[in-house]
């Protein structure tokens, strides 16, 4: 191969060209980069804190789509929905807007807004079109946090409502629920904000919210009662139906008032605790003091008597039955019922005051005064309160014919003697009457009546067949003889004697007597024809028989 000498090659000619303007194609990416930077800066400047809310269910929530709303204004968006570490709940990651950064405080509440039908009405219908979203109730605390426990239902009261909260304690919640209404004089002034069973399970704790300006109507003398459903009462005065509104019949409710409307007391501070009574009469009843324990032993069935059966003293309910227990007396081989009751003599008012004053004046103790009442016939008796409802009560009343008895006290409980009563007494009386009726010899009486009627019928037949026809014949003959005699005497009067002669006068007198005798005989005949039994029994009391 021939070698080439580089030195023999000609020198190159180098030309330098001037740099021109950049190409227009670079303008588009530059603008895109600038817009992206601006959008990123804007997003960074507008972005708020990120929080995590735990719910029991993610029903209706969608990452990147579901919003967070306060007063129906978007304040954030759900960016992620994932299972919690316990795999029993879900965690929704929410990115709030910078302007809503103040929402993330410790007492804020979150819930999923869905269509609901409850005691407060129908809510969340707008989510049927827009989809579920997370509602928020902004708290009032200043401490920040990014972890929350979500609610399954909207809270009964939000922080932006003005009023006061009060605590209620009830033995049973009945049909009450969160958002059940609260009434004052028939007008709704608030509602139940919280309801939960106590930790010991012995009662129910409620929180009610009373809106302004009615919050100041809750005083230290206020009483609350369950106004749910219909309060129907049947007593001797008639049928009574009490309810606050149709809403309380369906969804329940609470009402409050005052025992003494003229002196309601001072305004109650927030969080004051009250007792929730089961009815209005119980709430308005003056509290009883100084209870007296009584015991009674009934030797009759007590079906229908239980705890709460009223104890009545001369028409005044002074207490109620506490318990009923069945016992057995082996000496007479019979069952009996032991009844314990609590009574409040103070309900008798001035009557009890005067009784106590009499005891103090005479130097007698309480048991001695009670023994005096028992000596005068005080007894406990089961009675029926209504024939329609079949309700029963125990009456303490005076029974003049009661057998003598002594009271006994055991551990401060006074034993009151009893008398049979109620339906059991009525049954005994009916049985006694029926027993007396059974002893009447109806068969013998019927036989005697039958024999008497037969004899009377035979006697009347004899009179009709024998006596009455003969009597009629005798009367007819007497009338003929009297007529003949009258004619003869008339002729004699006309032919023999002058009108004013003594014979004439004597004859006239004799005729008149004979005529009266004929009339009497005719009356007697008519009377015997209508009353033949008078021949045996004599004439009945009445006017003398007269002739016709």
C-alpha positions, 0 to 999 in steps of 0.5 A, a space after each residue: 500500500 502506498 503511503 500518503 504524506 499529510 503534508 502534501 494535502 492542501 490546507 482547508 478553508 474555514 468560513 465563520 457564519 454569524 449566530 441567528 434567532 432561535 427557532 419559534 418551535 421552542 415557544 410552546 414548551 416554554 409557555 407550558 413550563 411557565 404555566 405548570 410552574 404557575 399552577 404548581 405555585 398557586 396550588 401550593 399557595 392554596 393547599 391546606 393541611 391534610 387530615 385523616 378521618 376514620 369511618 366505619 364504612 366508606 359507603 358513597 365516598 370516592 377518592 379524588 371526587 368526594 368533597 368536604 363541605 361546611 354549610 354546603 361550601 366546599 372546603 376540601 376533597 377526599 384524596 384517598 380512601 384506604 383500610 385502617 390498620 385493624 381492617 375493621 374501619 376505613 381511613 379517608 385522607 382529606 386535603 383541606 383548602 388553605 382558607 379552611 385550615 382552621 377546621 382541623 381542631 380537636 373538637 371538629 366533627 366529620 360525618 358522611 352525608 347521605 339521604 336519611 329519614 329520621 325524627 328530625 325529618 328527611 335530610 341529604 336528598 341533594 346527595 341523590 344527584 351530587 353523590 355523598 360528601 363529608 359534612 363538617 361541624 367546625 369546633 371552637 377549640 384552638 388546638 390543632 390535630 390531623 386525626 379524627 374519628 368520624 360520626 355515623 350520623 350528623 350531630 344533634 347540635 352543631 357548634 354554630 347554634 346558640 343556646 345551652 346544653 343540659 343533662 338529663 338522667 332517665 331510667 328508660 329512654 323509651 322511644 326517644 332518640 337524638 334530635 327528638 324535640 323538646 317542648 315548652 308549653 307545646 312549642 318546640 324550643 330545642 331537642 335531644 343532642 346526645 343519648 347513651 346508656 350509662 357505663 353501669 347500665 342502670 340508667 340512660 344519660 341524655 343531653 338536651 339543647 335549648 335554643 336562645 332565647 328560651 334557654 333562660 326559661 330553664 330554671 332550677 325549679 324546672 322539671 322534665 318529663 317524657 312526652 312520647 306517644 299518647 298518655 291515655 287515662 280513664 278515671 271516674 271523671 272520664 277519658 283523658 288523652 294528653 300529647 304534645 304533638 303528632 311528632 311525639 306520637 311517632 318519634 317521641 319527645 321531651 317537655 319541661 315546665 314548673 311545679 310552681 309556675 309563680 316561683 320558677 326559681 333562678 336561671 339554671 347554668 349550662 350543664 345542670 343535671 335534671 331527672 327525666 320523669 316518665 309522665 307529666 303527673 309524676 314530674 309535677 307532683 310535689 316530692 314526698 318526704 318522710 315515708 312510712 313503711 307498712 306491711 299487710 297480709 292478705 289471705 285471698 288471691 291478689 291477681 292484678 296487684 304488683 309494685 306500684 299499685 296505689 294505696 288509698 286512704 279515705 279517697 287520697 292516694 298516699 303511697 304505693 305497693 313495693 312488693 308482693 310475696 307469696 307465703 304458706 301457713 303450715 298451721 292452717 295449710 293455706 297460702 297467703 300474700 305478704 304485701 309491703 308498701 311505702 306511704 307518705 302521710 304528709 299527703 293528707 295535709 292538714 288532716 295529718 298535721 292535726 293527727 300529729 298535734 293530737 298525739 303530741 297533746 295526749 302524749 301518744 307515740 306514732 304506734 299508739 296513734 295507729 293502734 287507736 285508728 285500728 281500734 276504731 276499725 281501720 283496715 286494709 282491703 283490696 278494692 276494684 278501682 274500675 269495673 271497665 279497666 279492672 284496676 285494683 287498689 288497696 284501701 285503708 278505711 274504717 270498717 265499723 264491724 271489723 273484728 278487734 286486731 292489734 298492730 305489730 311492728 317488725 324492724 320499723 315496718 308496721 303490720 296493718 290488719 286486713 279484711 277480704 275485699 275486691 272481687 273476692 268479697 263480691 264472689 263470697 257474697 254471691 256464693 252466700 246468696 246462692 247458697 240461701 237460694 238453694 235452701 228454699 224448698 221450691 218443689 214443696 212450695 210448688 206442690 202446695 200451690 198446685 194442691 191449693 189451686 186444684 181445691 179452689 178450682 173444685 170449690 168454684 166448680 161446685 158453686 157454679 154448678 149447684 149453688 148459683 143456679 138454686 140461688 137464682 131460682 129462689 130469687 126469681 120466685 121471691 120477685 114473683 111473690 113480691 110482685 103479686 103481693 104488691 098488686 094485692 096491696 095496691 088493690 086493697 089500698 084503693 078499695 078498702 081504706 082511705 088514703 089517710 087512714 091508719 091501715 093505709 099508712 101501715 100498709 105503705 110502710 110494710 111495702 117499703 120495707 118489703 121493697 128494701 128487703 127485695 133490693 138487699 136480697 138482689 144485691 146479695 145474690 149479685 155479690 155471691 155470683 161474683 164472689 162465691 168464695 165469700 161463703 167460706 172466707 167471709 165478705 172482704 173489706 169494702 162497701 156494703 153490697 147494693 142492689 141494682 
